[in-house]
Amino acid sequence: MARVSEEELQSLAAELSEKLRARGWMLATAESCTGGWVGHLLTALPGSSGWYERGFITYANAAKVEMLGVPEALLATHGAVSEETAMAMAAGALKHSHAQAALAISGIAGPGGGTPQKPVGLVCYGWALADGTVLSSTCRLDGDREEIRSRAVAAALRGLIELLG
């Protein structure tokens, strides 16, 4: 399976920007395995400063704790790649920003790093809204590192688009 096309990613980013602008909301992102790809994609859109507030790239567990307030005990119990951590990342992005919506991505993009319990391609997402809504999802993506990362970006954007209705 191929990487998600740049055109599709740009289309999803534009759709999300419309939903955020319609509400007058700002977005914060918390990325791990995608390393800022969502933030890069969103800030490529003209006028993104009107709806994109900030992004956190928290690749290491220490960064998740320090920048987002993810509890060390949660990481020790569930691991960085878990819905619990993704939800805590999204909630932390809201808490440590002025945004009303947040998305988070944590996963194993490979080619190494997987285990039988958490294989390469496992990606967890978190979405949080200022009204207290916090949702999560997990999926298993196939492909090489870039294919997994591009699909993770697309899935995170689609999830927030759906949540915003």
Residue, then its C-alpha position, 0 to 999 in steps of 0.5 A: m500500500a502506498r503513502v497517503s498522497e500529499e494532495e489527500l493530506q492537504s485536502l484533509a488539512a484544509e477541511l480541518s481548518e474550515k471546521l476550526r475557523a467555523r467555530g473560532w477555535m484554535l488547535a494544538t497538536a502533540e506528536s510522537c511518531t509523526g515528528g511534527w508532520v501534522g504541524h508542518l502540514l497545517t502551517a503550510l496553509p495560508g492563514s493557519s495562524g488564525w486557527y493553529e495555536r501550537g504543536f508539541i513534538t514529544y518523541a521521548n517519554a521525558a518530553k511527554v512528561e515535561m511538556l504535556g504533563v503525562p504522568e510517569a506512572l501512566l507511561a510505566t503502566h501502559g507505555a508510550v504507545s497506548e490509548e491512555t497515553a494518547m489521551a493524556m497527550a491530547a489533554g496535556a496539549l489543551k492544558h498547556s496551550h490556549a487551544q480549544a481542540a487538540l490531537a495526539i499521535s503515538g505509535i511505532a513507525g518501524p522498521g524496528g521497535g515493535t514487539p509481539q504485543k505492540p507490533v510495528g504499525l501500531v498507532c494510537y490517537g487521542w483527541a481532546l476538546a475544551d468541553g472535556t471530551v477526550l476520545s481515543s483510537t488505535c489502529r494497525l497500519d501496514g507499510d514502511r516507515e513513511e507509509i505508516r507515518s503518512r497514514a497516521v497523519a491522515a487518520a489523526l486529521r480524519g478523527l478530529i474532523e469527524l469529532l468536530g462534525 
